[in-house]
């Protein structure tokens, strides 16, 4: 006997007759023969639907979903939800249509179905995870990544912010807990990060010797699509060299020989940027500051300041405590500033011929009265 296999192909509810025919090769000696049997009902087939494994992508402004296929080749209709129980469909703010594939960051779930017919039963898919759309994390690149600035000086660095899709937000720079650095420019700036990058210049100022970590943070306006991101850079503050400082001191007008060491008070030390040094920022040492003549002093920075003050156009490292000699012109730092004068009233000279009084600067016109020749200058004005 011959076994014949058949398969139901549709949801036929009435009887179906299957006819078998035998046709002999030798028709001279043999006749053809037929036989038939009836199938009363063929049941519809249950379709098999396969859904792709859940995926993870990064937000790019496009919709992302999953795919599904049916054994029957029929279309599988998918519906997307924003919750794991598949009760809240995606909306038009997040998809092309309600229940459509999402585009914004988040984790989304899906259900699906196929339509039935006489051959195939309809199929409904259980709720399952479909896709996770991650937020974009913008990039911050800081340049230079290290540096040194002197106390009181300013410097800059550049923060370049990038994002795969344009991201509006705020860039903020904050110095560390130490007081070494303060941010003076670009501390909080509105920027839109782009794929090519947007550069922001940030200015900082050295406050005290040491180091400080500057943290730069980009905070996006749309926190549903973008992450906040930070980067840090450490800058050092070196002691400021005071060799270019300007010296002012009222005492320079008041030195008169009295046998005591002369020191400075009301000393004002100005840096070119206008900063004024405090007494804790320097020390003063003296030499030759007792006898009449040229006293010397040196100012040396300490703490946040270093270096010594050298010759300056507007200040000198030497204090003239030079008094008027009855036989010489008055000289300041090598230049004659007063000439030999005569006046009978000036007789206050000590045994060494040095004037011991205090009088006006410059010289005063006088008359000649023979041998009573005296200089008339104020030694306290010789600087």
PLY file of the C-alpha trace (Angstrom):
ply
format ascii 1.0
element vertex 383
property float x
property float y
property float z
element edge 382
property int vertex1
property int vertex2
end_header
0.00 0.00 0.00
0.98 3.66 -0.42
0.71 6.17 2.42
-0.53 9.62 1.42
-0.16 12.59 3.79
-2.39 15.63 3.63
-2.52 18.90 5.51
-5.31 21.22 6.32
-4.67 24.63 4.77
-7.66 26.68 5.70
-10.49 27.09 8.06
-12.99 25.22 5.84
-16.09 24.33 7.81
-17.79 22.20 5.11
-16.71 18.75 3.88
-13.78 18.56 1.54
-13.33 15.59 -0.82
-9.87 14.32 -1.62
-9.72 12.26 -4.86
-6.91 9.85 -5.71
-6.33 8.69 -9.29
-4.18 5.73 -10.49
-3.09 5.97 -14.12
-1.32 2.81 -15.40
1.70 2.98 -17.60
0.43 0.11 -19.73
-2.96 1.36 -20.81
-3.38 -1.60 -23.21
-3.75 -4.08 -20.44
-4.76 -1.84 -17.55
-7.46 0.73 -16.87
-7.17 3.89 -14.76
-8.76 3.80 -11.32
-10.01 6.50 -8.87
-10.95 6.65 -5.23
-11.95 9.49 -2.90
-12.52 10.29 0.76
-14.09 13.24 2.56
-12.62 15.61 5.23
-15.49 17.17 7.09
-13.61 20.22 8.67
-10.19 21.89 8.66
-9.36 24.04 11.75
-7.60 27.48 11.40
-3.88 27.48 12.27
-2.51 29.49 15.24
0.14 31.90 13.96
3.60 32.16 15.52
4.94 35.69 16.10
8.57 36.46 16.94
9.60 39.82 18.52
13.17 41.13 18.38
15.21 41.32 21.56
14.98 44.63 23.39
17.69 47.09 22.29
19.43 50.16 23.73
20.13 53.27 21.66
21.13 56.88 22.38
18.75 59.73 21.80
19.18 61.25 18.36
15.79 62.83 17.68
14.56 59.84 15.61
12.00 57.21 16.62
13.20 53.79 17.73
11.23 50.61 18.23
11.39 46.87 17.76
10.46 44.45 14.98
8.15 41.44 14.91
7.42 38.77 12.29
4.66 36.13 11.88
4.93 32.64 10.44
1.93 33.41 8.28
3.70 36.39 6.79
0.91 38.62 8.04
1.68 42.10 9.39
2.16 42.36 13.14
0.67 45.56 14.57
2.76 46.97 17.46
1.73 49.43 20.17
4.28 51.14 22.45
3.90 52.11 26.09
5.94 54.11 28.59
5.27 51.77 31.50
6.02 48.10 32.13
2.34 47.18 32.54
1.59 48.52 29.05
-1.20 50.77 30.25
0.11 54.21 29.15
0.67 54.61 25.44
3.30 56.89 24.01
1.92 60.29 23.05
2.40 62.57 20.07
5.02 64.55 21.99
7.16 61.44 22.00
6.03 59.59 18.86
4.55 60.19 15.44
1.18 59.00 16.75
-0.29 57.75 20.02
1.18 54.33 20.71
3.82 54.82 18.04
7.54 54.12 18.28
9.15 56.54 20.77
11.95 59.06 20.22
12.65 60.59 23.63
14.91 59.07 26.26
13.37 56.38 28.42
12.52 52.66 28.56
9.54 51.57 26.47
7.39 48.45 26.23
5.35 46.89 23.45
2.31 44.74 22.72
1.29 43.41 19.33
-1.29 41.44 17.39
-2.05 39.85 14.06
-5.46 39.84 12.39
-7.13 36.41 12.02
-8.89 34.89 8.96
-10.31 31.52 7.97
-6.83 30.06 7.71
-5.06 31.70 10.65
-6.13 32.47 14.16
-5.39 36.03 15.43
-2.50 36.37 17.89
-2.00 38.89 20.74
1.47 39.51 22.19
2.06 39.93 25.91
3.63 43.19 27.17
7.41 43.07 26.92
10.34 45.45 26.93
11.03 46.86 23.49
13.70 49.55 23.58
15.67 51.81 25.92
16.62 55.24 24.58
19.50 56.65 26.64
20.04 60.35 27.30
22.84 62.11 25.49
25.80 62.92 27.72
27.46 66.07 26.36
31.26 66.26 26.41
33.32 69.00 28.03
36.93 69.44 26.95
39.07 71.82 29.00
42.24 73.38 27.60
44.84 73.77 28.88
44.43 70.98 31.39
46.86 72.53 33.85
48.57 75.84 34.46
50.17 78.20 36.92
49.23 81.78 37.68
50.84 84.19 40.14
48.98 85.59 43.10
46.80 88.46 41.98
47.13 87.65 38.28
44.42 86.38 35.96
44.55 83.69 33.29
42.07 81.92 31.04
41.19 78.46 29.85
38.71 77.22 27.28
35.77 74.88 27.92
34.48 73.29 24.70
31.04 71.67 24.98
29.87 69.07 22.46
26.69 67.04 22.00
25.56 64.69 19.23
22.39 66.77 18.86
22.11 70.46 19.74
21.63 70.84 23.48
20.85 74.18 25.08
21.99 74.66 28.66
24.17 76.50 31.13
27.92 76.19 31.55
29.19 77.02 35.03
32.69 77.07 36.47
33.30 76.83 40.21
36.64 76.87 42.02
37.42 74.39 44.77
36.98 74.86 48.49
40.45 76.35 48.80
40.74 80.09 48.31
43.62 79.80 45.85
41.51 80.72 42.81
38.36 82.65 42.07
36.39 82.61 38.83
36.09 86.10 37.38
34.66 85.40 33.91
32.44 82.77 32.30
31.32 81.55 35.72
27.79 80.91 34.42
27.07 81.17 30.71
24.20 80.07 28.49
25.48 77.84 25.69
24.10 75.45 23.09
26.31 72.40 22.72
26.70 71.23 19.14
28.30 68.31 17.34
31.25 70.48 16.33
31.59 71.99 19.81
31.12 75.45 21.31
34.08 77.09 23.07
33.63 79.25 26.17
36.49 81.27 27.66
36.69 81.19 31.45
38.87 83.64 33.36
40.24 82.87 36.80
42.38 84.79 39.27
45.05 83.57 41.67
44.21 84.56 45.24
46.70 82.66 47.36
49.69 80.42 46.77
48.58 76.82 46.40
46.36 74.91 44.01
42.68 74.72 43.29
40.46 72.37 41.33
38.06 74.13 38.99
34.89 72.19 38.21
33.07 73.03 34.99
29.46 71.77 34.73
27.08 71.77 31.77
23.46 71.62 32.88
21.03 70.99 29.99
17.75 72.82 29.73
16.03 69.63 28.53
16.85 67.11 31.23
14.61 64.47 29.62
17.00 64.07 26.69
20.38 65.17 28.06
22.49 64.39 31.11
24.34 66.92 33.21
28.08 66.53 32.71
31.17 67.84 34.48
34.91 68.00 34.06
37.63 69.26 36.36
41.03 70.82 35.95
43.61 71.83 38.54
45.53 75.08 38.38
48.31 76.20 40.67
48.91 79.62 42.11
52.54 80.66 42.49
53.86 83.38 44.76
53.72 86.75 42.98
57.06 88.40 42.23
57.03 91.97 43.57
60.08 93.22 41.71
57.87 95.41 39.49
56.07 97.05 42.41
55.92 100.79 43.05
56.94 102.15 46.47
55.38 105.13 48.19
56.19 106.25 51.71
55.46 109.46 53.60
58.45 108.85 55.87
60.81 109.70 53.07
60.13 113.36 53.84
60.90 113.17 57.54
64.35 111.80 58.17
66.64 114.00 60.28
69.77 112.72 61.95
69.29 112.09 65.66
71.54 109.10 66.31
68.63 106.63 66.12
68.04 103.94 63.49
65.52 105.06 60.90
62.81 102.67 59.69
59.83 103.10 57.40
56.21 103.36 58.39
53.17 104.08 56.24
54.91 102.12 53.50
52.72 101.60 50.45
53.63 98.92 47.92
51.54 98.97 44.74
51.50 96.23 42.12
50.95 97.18 38.47
47.40 95.81 38.56
46.50 98.16 41.42
46.74 95.60 44.21
48.20 96.86 47.49
50.40 94.57 49.58
49.54 94.16 53.23
52.16 94.22 55.96
51.91 90.44 56.16
53.04 90.17 52.54
56.62 91.46 52.89
59.55 92.15 55.18
61.88 95.17 55.21
65.55 95.00 56.09
67.81 98.04 56.62
71.45 99.00 56.36
73.31 102.26 57.06
70.16 103.77 58.56
71.64 105.51 61.64
74.26 108.04 60.61
73.73 110.89 58.22
74.29 109.71 54.69
72.62 107.14 52.47
70.47 104.54 54.18
69.54 101.36 52.34
66.51 99.11 52.63
65.33 95.98 50.89
61.71 94.82 50.61
61.29 91.06 50.25
57.99 89.35 49.49
56.73 86.53 51.69
53.75 84.21 51.83
51.87 84.76 48.58
54.63 87.05 47.31
58.26 86.56 46.46
61.22 88.48 45.06
62.75 91.78 46.09
62.14 95.30 44.92
64.89 96.56 42.68
65.55 99.95 41.14
62.41 101.56 39.83
61.86 104.78 38.00
59.25 105.94 40.48
60.91 104.61 43.58
64.37 103.97 44.90
65.89 101.33 47.06
67.91 103.97 48.86
66.70 106.51 51.39
68.72 109.70 51.38
69.30 110.86 54.97
71.85 113.33 53.70
72.13 116.57 55.61
73.39 119.92 54.48
77.12 120.46 54.72
78.22 124.07 55.08
80.87 123.62 52.42
79.05 121.50 49.80
76.11 121.58 47.46
73.14 119.33 48.33
73.04 116.16 46.26
70.24 113.59 45.72
71.30 110.26 44.23
74.24 111.80 42.46
72.49 114.93 41.12
72.91 118.42 42.56
69.52 119.71 43.67
70.63 122.69 45.75
73.50 125.13 45.40
75.93 126.60 47.87
74.26 129.65 49.47
75.14 132.45 51.88
72.98 133.90 54.60
74.11 135.44 57.94
71.10 134.10 59.87
71.92 130.42 59.40
74.30 129.46 62.18
72.84 126.11 63.45
75.68 123.80 62.48
77.26 121.17 64.67
81.01 120.73 65.21
81.23 118.64 62.05
79.70 121.36 59.95
76.33 119.54 59.58
73.09 121.46 59.76
70.97 120.30 62.70
67.80 122.22 62.03
64.81 121.67 59.71
64.05 124.07 56.93
62.55 124.43 53.49
63.40 122.34 50.47
65.22 123.64 47.45
67.20 126.72 48.04
66.23 130.18 49.14
67.61 133.29 47.53
69.95 135.06 49.92
72.46 137.87 50.09
76.17 137.50 50.44
77.57 138.76 53.75
81.16 137.90 53.54
82.41 134.80 55.24
79.07 133.72 56.78
78.30 131.21 54.03
75.68 128.56 54.76
73.59 126.08 52.72
69.84 126.26 53.12
68.12 122.94 52.29
65.71 120.59 53.95
67.39 117.21 54.15
63.97 115.58 54.58
63.05 116.64 51.02
66.02 115.10 49.32
64.23 112.02 48.01
0 1
1 2
2 3
3 4
4 5
5 6
6 7
7 8
8 9
9 10
10 11
11 12
12 13
13 14
14 15
15 16
16 17
17 18
18 19
19 20
20 21
21 22
22 23
23 24
24 25
25 26
26 27
27 28
28 29
29 30
30 31
31 32
32 33
33 34
34 35
35 36
36 37
37 38
38 39
39 40
40 41
41 42
42 43
43 44
44 45
45 46
46 47
47 48
48 49
49 50
50 51
51 52
52 53
53 54
54 55
55 56
56 57
57 58
58 59
59 60
60 61
61 62
62 63
63 64
64 65
65 66
66 67
67 68
68 69
69 70
70 71
71 72
72 73
73 74
74 75
75 76
76 77
77 78
78 79
79 80
80 81
81 82
82 83
83 84
84 85
85 86
86 87
87 88
88 89
89 90
90 91
91 92
92 93
93 94
94 95
95 96
96 97
97 98
98 99
99 100
100 101
101 102
102 103
103 104
104 105
105 106
106 107
107 108
108 109
109 110
110 111
111 112
112 113
113 114
114 115
115 116
116 117
117 118
118 119
119 120
120 121
121 122
122 123
123 124
124 125
125 126
126 127
127 128
128 129
129 130
130 131
131 132
132 133
133 134
134 135
135 136
136 137
137 138
138 139
139 140
140 141
141 142
142 143
143 144
144 145
145 146
146 147
147 148
148 149
149 150
150 151
151 152
152 153
153 154
154 155
155 156
156 157
157 158
158 159
159 160
160 161
161 162
162 163
163 164
164 165
165 166
166 167
167 168
168 169
169 170
170 171
171 172
172 173
173 174
174 175
175 176
176 177
177 178
178 179
179 180
180 181
181 182
182 183
183 184
184 185
185 186
186 187
187 188
188 189
189 190
190 191
191 192
192 193
193 194
194 195
195 196
196 197
197 198
198 199
199 200
200 201
201 202
202 203
203 204
204 205
205 206
206 207
207 208
208 209
209 210
210 211
211 212
212 213
213 214
214 215
215 216
216 217
217 218
218 219
219 220
220 221
221 222
222 223
223 224
224 225
225 226
226 227
227 228
228 229
229 230
230 231
231 232
232 233
233 234
234 235
235 236
236 237
237 238
238 239
239 240
240 241
241 242
242 243
243 244
244 245
245 246
246 247
247 248
248 249
249 250
250 251
251 252
252 253
253 254
254 255
255 256
256 257
257 258
258 259
259 260
260 261
261 262
262 263
263 264
264 265
265 266
266 267
267 268
268 269
269 270
270 271
271 272
272 273
273 274
274 275
275 276
276 277
277 278
278 279
279 280
280 281
281 282
282 283
283 284
284 285
285 286
286 287
287 288
288 289
289 290
290 291
291 292
292 293
293 294
294 295
295 296
296 297
297 298
298 299
299 300
300 301
301 302
302 303
303 304
304 305
305 306
306 307
307 308
308 309
309 310
310 311
311 312
312 313
313 314
314 315
315 316
316 317
317 318
318 319
319 320
320 321
321 322
322 323
323 324
324 325
325 326
326 327
327 328
328 329
329 330
330 331
331 332
332 333
333 334
334 335
335 336
336 337
337 338
338 339
339 340
340 341
341 342
342 343
343 344
344 345
345 346
346 347
347 348
348 349
349 350
350 351
351 352
352 353
353 354
354 355
355 356
356 357
357 358
358 359
359 360
360 361
361 362
362 363
363 364
364 365
365 366
366 367
367 368
368 369
369 370
370 371
371 372
372 373
373 374
374 375
375 376
376 377
377 378
378 379
379 380
380 381
381 382
